[in-house]
């Protein structure tokens, strides 16, 4: 890790937050643009979530011997029902520990 | 109490419940930073300089996977794209402020601070010191994030690797999406993003899988939105 990389990443993060506050006088993004931008979390987070769950250490898809898929599915169900962030994280983590210690 | 302090305090109080999940997220981030061996100063440095959980995790994940700086930085930019939306929404209330205020408030604008302060701005348009609400909510996030990062750094040397704490990264991001689970269009978008990233992990060069997956999913989201508008 290099400090320069951290600083550049910091600048990029700041600029995305600052750009619109600085540039826009009034709210000029169209409703259509806003609607599409509202999909950004749904479009990006699964790209971070999926690969570490479905791929093994060699980078091949592992569907059979994989406690992470089961634990993540359980977390999704709990998340759907509870709508609670912290409950969802712990449901996934505790079911994962249960699976790796007792089953796999 | 003077009005500015009152609004500032309101911001702090409003954002506090949302800090509960931030604490474990920060701790996990700190533990992972130590796990990857970047040391305590850089782990905390990321939290202070970048101050964005998703950006920091993506940076660490791609860096440990051996991605180039260009890919790492563009992925960080992609993860932050949602902040452009926040800024666009808030600009309506903040456009009259001095540059100094805009810089400070941009630095502390997180998902949580945006959520509560935007609600406050929408409700209370008469307050001339509205921006103190965002200052309060934002700096509460900032303080909690730094403290929990430090806790994670301390715990990082104690927590055993067998606990599989890296799995909590996936869980944390998954939990941030629970609001989308009930919307069918969002589920399609999530599925597209996840599948493209998983298949692309090994096939897309330069570890660009996050950007490619996000762009593909956004194209799908655009099509879905346009189709929806046509129907109406």
Interface residues (C-beta under 8 A of the other chain):
Chain A: X1 X3 X5 X6 X7 X8 X9 X10 X12 X13 X14 X16 X17 X18 X19 X20 X21 X22 X23 X24 X25 X26 X27 X28 X29 X32 X34 X35 X36 X37 X38 X39 X40 X41 X42 X43 X44 X45 X46 X47 X48 X49 X50 X51 X52 X53 X54 X55 X59 X60 X61 X68 X71 X72 X75 X76 X79 X80 X83 X84 X85 X86 X88 X89 X92 X93 X96 X97 X100
Chain B: X20 X21 X24 X38 X42 X45 X46 X49 X50 X51 X52 X54 X55 X57 X58 X59 X61 X63 X69 X72 X73 X76 X77 X78 X79 X80 X81 X82 X83 X84 X85 X86 X87 X88 X89 X90 X91 X92 X94 X95 X99 X102 X103 X105 X106 X107 X109 X162 X163 X164 X166 X167 X168 X169 X170 X171 X172 X173 X174 X175 X176 X177 X178 X179 X180 X181 X182 X185 X186 X189 X190 X191 X192 X193 X194 X195 X196 X197 X198 X201 X202 X209 X210 X213 X214 X215 X217 X218 X221 X222 X225 X226 X229
